[in-house]
Amino acid sequence: MSTLALPSASKPGAVFPARDIITDIDLCVWVSDAEPGDSLVYYRGHLSHDRVPTTRVYLDEPRRRLDWLAQRALFLNAHGWIDLVQRRCGPAVWDYVAIKRRAAPPASAMRAVVAALIKRAA
C-alpha cells in the first residue's frame, strides 16, 4: 500500500499552487494503475470553496480543471473505484484523498468513466 502526494502537499497548511492541480484524466490514470489500498492526495485546500468562480482563488482555467477533478472524484467514488477521505491540515485547509477500493467494480463502471471523459472532451 502506498500514498502519493504532489510536492506542495508536503507543506502543512499550504494550498496547491495552480500548476500542481492534477487533471481528472490524471486521476483516472492513477486509479487504473493503483493497487487496492493505495492513496493519492489529489488536492489540498478547501475544495468546495476553491472551485467556485466568485471566490477568485484560481484563474478560470485552473478553477475549471479543479472543478472537473472534483466531479471526476465523486463520479469514481459513486461507481465503486475509490473511497474519498478528507484530512484537516489547518484552518480551512484539508487534504482530499482518494483511496483505491479493494473490490473491482463491474465492467459497466469502466464504460461509464470512459463515456464521461469522451463527452467532456467533445
C-alpha positions as CSV (number, residue, x, y, z in Angstrom):
1,M,0.0,0.0,0.0
2,S,1.4,3.4,-0.9
3,T,0.5,7.1,-0.6
4,L,1.2,9.5,-3.4
5,A,1.1,13.3,-2.9
6,L,2.1,16.2,-5.0
7,P,5.3,18.0,-3.9
8,S,3.4,21.0,-2.5
9,A,1.3,18.7,-0.4
10,S,4.2,18.2,1.9
11,K,3.9,21.7,3.2
12,P,1.3,21.7,6.0
13,G,-1.4,24.3,5.6
14,A,-0.4,25.2,2.1
15,V,-3.0,25.3,-0.7
16,F,-1.9,23.6,-4.0
17,P,-0.5,26.2,-6.5
18,A,-2.5,26.2,-9.7
19,R,0.4,24.4,-11.6
20,D,0.1,21.4,-9.2
21,I,-3.6,20.8,-9.7
22,I,-3.9,17.4,-11.4
23,T,-6.4,16.8,-14.2
24,D,-9.4,14.5,-14.0
25,I,-7.6,12.3,-16.5
26,D,-4.5,12.1,-14.2
27,L,-6.9,10.9,-11.5
28,C,-8.3,8.2,-13.8
29,V,-4.8,7.1,-14.8
30,W,-3.8,6.9,-11.2
31,V,-6.9,4.8,-10.4
32,S,-6.1,2.4,-13.3
33,D,-2.5,1.9,-12.1
34,A,-3.1,1.9,-8.3
35,E,-3.2,-1.2,-6.2
36,P,-6.1,-1.7,-3.7
37,G,-5.5,0.4,-0.6
38,D,-3.1,2.9,-2.4
39,S,-4.0,6.5,-1.7
40,L,-3.5,9.8,-3.5
41,V,-3.7,13.3,-2.1
42,Y,-5.4,14.8,-5.2
43,Y,-5.9,18.3,-3.7
44,R,-5.1,20.4,-0.7
45,G,-7.2,23.4,0.1
46,H,-10.9,24.0,0.6
47,L,-12.4,22.2,-2.4
48,S,-16.0,23.3,-2.3
49,H,-14.8,27.0,-1.8
50,D,-11.8,27.0,-4.2
51,R,-13.8,25.7,-7.2
52,V,-16.4,28.5,-7.1
53,P,-15.7,31.3,-9.7
54,T,-16.6,34.1,-7.4
55,T,-14.0,33.2,-4.7
56,R,-11.2,34.0,-7.1
57,V,-8.8,31.5,-5.5
58,Y,-7.7,30.5,-9.1
59,L,-8.0,31.9,-12.5
60,D,-10.6,30.4,-14.8
61,E,-8.5,27.6,-16.4
62,P,-7.1,26.1,-13.2
63,R,-10.5,26.6,-11.5
64,R,-12.3,24.7,-14.2
65,R,-9.6,22.0,-14.0
66,L,-10.2,21.7,-10.3
67,D,-14.0,21.5,-10.8
68,W,-13.6,18.7,-13.3
69,L,-11.2,16.9,-10.9
70,A,-13.8,17.2,-8.1
71,Q,-16.6,16.0,-10.3
72,R,-14.5,13.0,-11.5
73,A,-13.5,12.1,-8.0
74,L,-17.2,12.0,-7.0
75,F,-18.0,10.0,-10.2
76,L,-15.3,7.4,-9.5
77,N,-16.5,7.1,-5.9
78,A,-20.1,6.6,-7.0
79,H,-19.1,3.9,-9.5
80,G,-17.1,1.9,-7.0
81,W,-13.5,2.7,-7.9
82,I,-12.3,4.8,-5.0
83,D,-13.2,6.0,-1.5
84,L,-12.9,9.7,-0.7
85,V,-11.4,11.0,2.6
86,Q,-10.6,14.4,3.9
87,R,-7.8,15.2,6.4
88,R,-7.7,18.5,8.1
89,C,-4.3,20.2,7.7
90,G,-5.1,23.6,9.3
91,P,-7.7,26.4,9.4
92,A,-9.9,26.0,6.3
93,V,-7.3,23.6,4.6
94,W,-7.8,19.9,4.0
95,D,-6.1,17.1,2.2
96,Y,-8.5,15.5,-0.2
97,V,-7.5,11.8,-0.5
98,A,-8.6,9.1,-3.0
99,I,-8.1,5.5,-1.8
100,K,-8.3,2.7,-4.3
101,R,-11.0,0.3,-3.3
102,R,-10.2,-3.4,-2.8
103,A,-13.1,-4.8,-4.8
104,A,-13.0,-4.3,-8.6
105,P,-16.1,-2.5,-9.9
106,P,-18.1,-4.1,-12.7
107,A,-17.1,-3.5,-16.4
108,S,-20.1,-1.2,-16.8
109,A,-18.4,1.2,-14.4
110,M,-15.3,1.5,-16.7
111,R,-17.6,2.1,-19.6
112,A,-19.3,4.9,-17.7
113,V,-15.9,6.5,-16.9
114,V,-14.7,6.4,-20.5
115,A,-18.1,7.7,-21.8
116,A,-17.9,10.6,-19.3
117,L,-14.3,11.5,-20.4
118,I,-15.3,11.4,-24.1
119,K,-18.3,13.5,-23.5
120,R,-16.3,16.2,-21.7
121,A,-13.6,16.1,-24.4
122,A,-16.1,16.7,-27.2
